[in-house]
Amino acid sequence: MTPPVVILDRPQMAENIGAVARVMANFGLTELRLVSPRDGWPQERAWAMASGADWVLDGVQVFDSVAAAMADLNTLFATTARPRETRQPVRTPREAARALYDDTGSRLKVGLLFGAERAGLETSDIALCQGIVTIPIDPRHQSLNLAQAVAINAYEWRTLILDAPPPNFREAEPPASGALQLGMYEHLERELDAAGFFHPPEKFRSMSQNLRVMLGRSGFTTQEVATFRGVITALSKGRGRVLERLAKAQKTDG
Amino acid sequence: MTPPVVILDRPQMAENIGAVARVMANFGLTELRLVSPRDGWPQERAWAMASGADWVLDGVQVFDSVAAAMADLNTLFATTARPRETRQPVRTPREAARALYDDTGSRLKVGLLFGAERAGLETSDIALCQGIVTIPIDPRHQSLNLAQAVAINAYEWRTLILDAPPPNFREAEPPASGALQLGMYEHLERELDAAGFFHPPEKFRSMSQNLRVMLGRSGFTTQEVATFRGVITALSKGRGRVLERLAKAQKTDG
């Protein structure tokens, strides 16, 4: 799957270009094109902001019009937050990622077009695109940072590509066997009973059930069952130690 | 729907705090909390970067620990890209938004925790959380900007809100507040410490973390926290009772 090309139209701050390269790298996008960057190209400040995503910046191509930058693309979506007078299809970033993915699957070359900070995109450039992507911004605060706009779309692309939950940190260990869990519950109940926890005694059934339910939700592993039994023993052994110590003291007294 | 609280743990650059406030406003999040910001608070540079999202910065609350910042929250997810040895549930930002949305629908107070730039989150703070959110970063370029991490999660929240699915109301009682959970952990650790459970002493940190994670997965309700504290007291009070009984016996002997 060749990821979408990112085209920035007349970007102003080199820092923003670097930040865009960084998020592209975060989400597996690699090809960045600039249309008439305000301060020329290359700009050192972009590399400083890219946090090591140098290969994206090193590969940047510069064009003097959106039309030139998109010449080899089959599908280009314009990312714009503002409603425009257009009859082009408007997609969410998620829908756009899906559409671009489908096109890529058909060996088409696809891209996403982003406007300048504040100024946004010209209607004439939007008209060159095959569709519009609108990020669902809160209308009370529409000013979205350029790199954030790229990030949202790149994230949707990568989520789609992975289409799988993130790897669990460790192959999650299974919960302990029922027998081990039961042994733990009975150990706890025995010690609680010795400590006079279940009173009146006819409440034993409901109280122990509640304890089993609340602990059971954790799904303790075999190791964790052992740990928790250690906890029970430690708390209740206090008694044993105190007993020993007192017995010794008694002996000395006697 | 009260959107998730955003907690930044030990943020370094005021510019990043401002950028976080900006994307929060973009996606309808409003409540920002800082834990020990490196350069103190307030910082003018944050406002300069917020692009008008002043109400988020004006409402910032500062805490001196993650535990304090999460005291009133029922559900807090830690956002971290790094694999950790933990058996806490790991969610994508999309799954996390859904889970938080469901909890919010049940009138729970929810939040997202983000680590410091580069340094990330302490394992001990992750252990206080009810789950982990992992953004699907390309492993070849994992360095994700703080505001971008917030943006992805905030975007998923807003996308979900706009789709306005009916929340999956919890039939069950909500988990206890962070403060109550922490109080329970500390109670357990105190009694275990008194019983000599933590040996050698330098193991205290990792052992207590493991206990917090394994018990935290259960999501004890307020009632269950009380029950479990009763269990701890009963097991460790055995000592007191035995002491009393023996003291009495001693007196009789004497």
Interface residues (C-beta under 8 A of the other chain):
Chain A: A19 R22 V23 A25 N26 F27 G28 S51 G52 A53 T92 P93 R94 I135 P136 I137 D138 R140 H141 Q142 S143 L144 N145 A147 Q148 A151 I152 Y155 R158 T159 L162 P165 P166 P167 N168 F169 R170 A172 E173 L188 E191 L192 A194 A195 G196 F197 N210 L211 M214 L215 R217 S218 G219 F220 T221 E224 T227 F228 G230 V231 I232 A234 L235 S236 K237 G238 R239 R241 V242 L243 L246 Q250 D253 G254
Chain B: A19 R22 V23 A25 N26 F27 G28 S51 G52 A53 P83 R84 E85 T86 R87 V90 R91 T92 P93 R94 E95 I132 T134 I135 P136 I137 D138 R140 H141 Q142 S143 L144 N145 A147 Q148 A151 I152 Y155 R158 T159 L162 L188 E191 L192 A194 A195 G196 F197 N210 L211 M214 L215 R217 S218 G219 F220 E224 T227 F228 G230 V231 I232 A234 L235 S236 K237 G238 R239 R241 V242 L243 L246 Q250 D253 G254
